[in-house]
């Protein structure tokens, strides 16, 4: 593990210790008197793992039409395979999905994902991967006509997500589930922790564990995120190699001594105590992360490819799920940020390479969960800033709106596509213009609500975690929001 500098450590540690936002009145009014309304919830173990593909993944070359008529439309819109500037993939190379999703296929780089969806190969008989089509941020359902009127300045009252097509705004909205663009918000996983943590968890470690640094996604009103690395915790210990006169070890000893002092200035004293407490929690976590309980065994270890950062990160997620009992956590959320998807200048080769790395990492990760008997306890899902334009800009694609997401795990009804896959005709019924920007037909709220209902959020608490959910689905309904979690 590369040692952290003093400045880098303090920056990350204090993000972990006090990474929370000011609370807006609108969310304060939603806060419930009790953390969990229902009594006698089952004492099971569950984890939600978010893989955020930051930059805006071109997911219409991830999940591709295979049926000939649909493929022809896709090829016309994206530019035929092999033509100058063409972005369509070769129909003979894409990986067809099994029925009932056999009208669609995956990118050629996604061999493991194909097996996960089809229940073949190492996943024989276990369809673990499903897809959610044309998903995006929405405040309420809107039509193409309504959006066009709004864009033309004829309906300013229509609630439309703030700063559409902006990286920073759309990332925040995916993580907060508040596309109104309200400033200084907390995230939906953090609000989920607010209502579930005290009921399910007994340990000192936060249930909101980030391997992607500080994020708004896991910040709650009363709970904080806990930042770790693929090698474990952030602490003053560093990687000293056990040499007593190591300069880093001496520096860390000095920093620890500084924290052990008491200060007359209340702000300095508070800062010192919070940092000290956070460092103590990190050390406790590291002890469990390095313990025999966290061992995956040589067979599982060997699944994870070397020189693959995402695989190494997901391996740490598996270890942390495995030691949940030692950490006192029956509920855990994880956040992983994997960037580089902003493919304006070149799409085909770059995305092929990146998807190959993702495919290898996710294949190893899901196999590890299966072998360790943890597959039924975790749902993993992808998110991204937005989809990309259907039309090529000459070599790559630009910022758009609706895209496709993946969700997988033992509880997932795999091998299916949920939501409505859009018409890919340029200027067609789902295209709001500007090179093929698709109006989402599936709001992110339904995606999140499906997983939160499985995770243990009750109907009475759902509007606190997802303030816009009633615009799309009644939380008291017996019908599932989307249906990709098995009954």
N, C-alpha and C positions, 0 to 999 in steps of 0.2 A: 504494500500500500504506500503510495507516495505521501510523504509527510506534508501536513498542511502548514502554511505560514501562520504566524500569530494573527495577522490581519484577516487571512482567509478563514482561520478557525473561528475567530470571534464573530465574523460576518455570518457564517453558516450556523454556528451554535446559537446565536441570539435569534436568528430566523426560526430555529427549532424551538427555542424556549419561549419567545414572546411574539411569534408570527401570527398576530391576529389583527383584525381591522376594526375601525370604528363602526359602531352598530347604528344603522339607520332606523328611524322611527317606524318605517313601514314593516321592518322585520321584527322590531321590538313588540309591535302590536300583535304579531302572529305567534309570539312565543307562548308556549303552553305552561300552565301551572305545574303540571306533572311531567316528568321526563318520559314516561311511557304510560299510555292510557290503559292498555290491556293488562290484565293480571294473568299470572301463571303462563308466561311465555316459555316455550321449550328451551331447555339449556343445551342447545346444539352449538356447533362451531361453523362459522361462515366467514368467507373473505371475499371482498370485491376488489378487483385489480384493474386499474385504469392504465392502459397504454396510450399515451397521448402522442400522436404523430404530428408534431408541430411543423408548421410551414404550409399546410394545406395539401393533403395527399390526393393525387389524381386517382380516385377510387373507381372511375369508370373504365380504367384499364386494369383494375384489380378484379372486379366482378363484371364480366363481359357477356353480352348476348351471344348465344351459340346457335340457337334456332336460326335457320338460313335467312328468313325474311327480316327478322330483327337484326341479325348480324349485318345484313346488307345496309340497313338504315344506319347502324353504328359506323360502318365503314365509309359511307358517303359523308356523314357529319364530321367524323374525326379525320378524314383523309385516308384513302385506301392504303393498305399495307404495301410498302415498297415504293410508293410514290414520293416525290420531293415534298418534304414537310408533312407527309402523312403520319398520323399517330395511331391508326388502327393496327391491332395485333393480328398476326397470321392466324386464320381460323384453324389451320392444320396443327398449330403449335399450342393453342390454349387448352387448358385442362378441363374437360367437361365434368360437370357435376352429375351425380346420380339422381334419378327420380326421387322426389317430385320437382327438383330444381334443375332438371336435365336440359332446359332451354337456355341455361347459362353455364359459364365456364370461368375458370380462374386464370390469372396471368401465368405464363409458362414457368416462371420462377417459383411457383407455389406448390411444389409436390407434396410437402407435408400437410399443408392446409387442405389440399384436395383429399388426402387420406382422412383427415379429421372430419371433413364434411361428409364424405361418402361412407365412412365406417369401413375402410379397407386398410391393407398393410398392417402396420403396428397398431392401428386402431380398429382392427377387424371386429365388426359387430357393435362398435361404439361410435355412433355419429355425434361428435362433440361440438362441431362448428356450425353456426347459423349466421345469417346475414340480415341486416336491416337496411332496406333500400330507400334511397332518396330522403335522407334524414338531414335536418338542419334546424337552426334556431328560429323560433316563432313565438310571438306573444299570444296570438289567437289565430284560428284558421282564417286564411285569406285566399282569394282566387287570383288568377293571373290578371283578370280585368281590374280588380280592386288595386292590385299592386301597380299596374300600369297607370291607373288614375292617380295614385299617390305619387309615383315617380314623376309624373307630368305636372305635379303641383295642384291637382284638382281635388285632393282629399287629404288634407294635412292632419285630419283627426284620426286617420287609420293607424292603429298601433303596429309599427314595423320595427324590427330590431335596429338598435342604434348602430350607425357606422358599419353597415353591411359591407363585406368584402375587405374589411380592415383586419390584419393579422391580430393585433393586440386586443381589439374590441371583441372579435369573435372568439378568441381563446378565452378571454374572461367570461364571455357569455356561456360558452360550453361548460365552464367550471363553476359558474354561479347559478346557472339556470334562471337568470334574470336578464333577458335580452333588452329590457327597457334601458339598460346601460347606466343604471344607478351607480354612482361612484362609491368607492370604499366599501365594497361588499365582501361578505364571506361566501364560502362555497357550499354546494349542496351536500358534499360528503362531510364537511365540517358540521353542518346543521343536523345531518343524520347522526353524527357522533354525539351531538348535544342531547338527543332524545334516547339513544340506545346505550351509551357508554356505561352509565351508572348501574343499569340493570344487568348487563351481560358481563362486564369486565371488573376485575378486582385488582389488577396490577398497576404499578406506577407508570408503566410505559403507555403513551397515548395509543389509541386504536388507529389513529391516522398516521400511517407510516409512509414517508416519502423517500424515494430513491431518485427523485428528480429535483432536489433542492426545494427552496421555498415556493409555495404555490397558493393561490387563493382557494382552490378546490377543497382542501382539507381544513381550512380555517373555519371554526365555528364561533358561536357567541360565547360559549363557556368551555370549549375544548380547543386544544392546540395540536398542530402537526408535530411529528417527531422525525427529524431528518437523519437518515443513515446513508451509508455508501455500500457498494457491492461487497466491501470487505468488513462491513459492520458499522460500528458507531463512530460518531465524531467526538473525540475527546482530546485532552491535553497529552495523552500518552504517546501518540504518534508512533512511527515505525523506527524504533531506536536500535533494533538488532541486539538488544541486551547489553550494550557496551556502556559502562557507567559514565565514562567521560564524553559520551556522544553529545555534541553541541545542542541537538534538538532536545535531548532528555534534560540537559541542564536548563535550557530555556523553559521547557514545560514545567520543571520543578519550580522555577521562579514565578511563572504565571499562577501555579497552584498556590504558592505561598502568598501571592498578592490577593487571591480570592479568600484565603483564610483570615485575612486581616479584617478589622472592623473600622468603619468610617463614620465620622460625625456628620458628614453631608448625607442627608436622607436619600437623595437621588443616587449618589455613588454607592451607598450601602445597599439600596434595593437592587441596583444593577449587579453588584457583586454577588448578592445572595441568589438572585435568579440564575445567573450564570453558573454559580457553584451547584445549585440544585440540578440544573440541566446537565452539567458535566457528570454529576453523580448518577443520574438516570442513564446517561450514555454508557457509563462504566458497567452498570448493572446489566444493561442490554448486551454489551459486548461479552460479558462473562457467560451469558446464556448462548449467544451466537457462536462462541468458540467451544461450547461444551459438547460432550459426547451426545447429548440429546439432539443437537443440530446436525449431526453427521448424516450425510445422505447415502453413504456407502459407495464403494468403487463402481458398481454397475450403474447407479444413477449419476454419479459424478461424471462418468465417461460419456453420458448422453450429450453434455453441453459442449459445443464446439469451442475450440480455443480461438483467441483473437477475434472474438465476437462480443462487443461490449453489451449488447442487448441480452445475449445469452448469459453472460456473467451477472448482469443485473437481475434477470429472472431467476437465476439460481439462488440469489440472495433472498428473493421473495419466497421461494420454496422452503428455504431454511427457516425463515421467520414464521411461516405458517406452521412448520413442523414443531417449533418451540412455543406455540401459542399457550399451551398449558403452563409452562414454566414462566411465561410472561403474564399470566393471568388474563388472557384475552380470548374471549369467545367470539368476539366480532373484531375484524380488522379490515381497514381499507388501505390500499397501496396505490401510489402514484409513481408512474415512470414516464419520463419525458424523452422521446426519441425523435430528434429533429432532422432537418435537411430536406424537407419535402416540397420546398418552394421552387418548382421546376419551370421557371419562365424560359430559361435559355436552352434547355435540353431535357427532354423527358424520357425517351425510350431507353437509352442505355443506362442512365442514372437510376431510373426507377427499377429497372430489371435487377441491377446490382443490389440496391437497397432492399427490395422485396426478397431477394435470395437470402440475405442476412436475417431479415425478419422471419422468414419461413423456417430457417434452420433453428433459430432461437425459440420460436413458439412451439415447434415440433418437439424439441427437447424438453421444454418446460411442461407441456401437457403430458408427455410420456412420464416425466418424473412424478407428477402428481398422481398419475395412475398407479405407478409401481409402489408408491408410498401410501396408497390407500387414502389419498386426500382429494381425489378428483371430484367427489360429490360435495365437497365443502367450499369450492371456489368457483366463482364466475369471473372471467376475464373479458374485458371489452375494449374496443378501440374508440378513439375520438380524434378529431382533427379540427383545425380552424374552420375549414369549409371545404366544399368540393372545388373542382377546377372547371374552367370553360371546356365545353365539348369540342369547340373548334380550335385548331392549331393557330398559334400566333406566328408560325413559321418554323419553329423548332419545338417549342414547349407549350404550356398552357398558363392561363392567367387566373386570377382570383374569381371564384364563383360563389355558389350558395349550397344547394343540396348535394349530398354525396352518399356513399355507402359505408356502413360500419360492419365490423365483425364482432360476434359475441360467442364465447365458447366455455366449455366446462361440463362436468357431469350433470348438473341440473338443467342444461340447455337442450331443447328439442332440436337437435342438429339435423343438417342436411336440407334445411328449408330456407326460403327467403321470406322475411316478414316485412310488412309494409307493401307499397306498390312500386315496382320498378318503373321508372318513368319512360315516356316516349322520347327517344333520342333524336327525333327529327328537329333539325335546326329551324327555329322560329315556330316550332310545334306547340302543342297545348301546354307543355310544361316548361317551355323556354321563355324566360322574361327578357331575353335579348343580350346584347353586348358579347356576342360570340358563343352563346350557348350556356347561359347561367340558368340552372334549373330551380324552379320554385319548389321548396321541400314539401313533400306530401306527408312526411312523418315528422312531427315535432320532437325535439330532444327530450321533452318532458315525458312522453310515453316510454321512450327507451329507458330513461332513468327510473321511472315509476315501476316498470316491470321488475327491475333488479332490486329496488328498495323494498318492494312488497315481499319478495323472497327473503331479503336480508333481515326483515323483522319490523320495518316501519309500519305502524298501524294506520288505518284509514283516518283516524282523528289527528294524527301527526303529519300526514302526507302534505297538507297545505303549508305547514311550517317549513318542511324540507324543500318542497317545490311550490312556491307561491302561485304559479300560473297553471297548476295542474287541472283545476276545475274548468278551465277553458277548453280542455281536450278530453277529459275523462272524469267520471265521478268516482272519487276514492272509495266510496262505500259500495260500489258496484261489485257484484260477484264475478263479472267478466274481467278477464285479464286485459291490461292496457294494450299489449301487442300479441302475447301468447307464446313467446319463445322460451319461457321457463316452463318446464314440465309441471303438470298439475301435482 
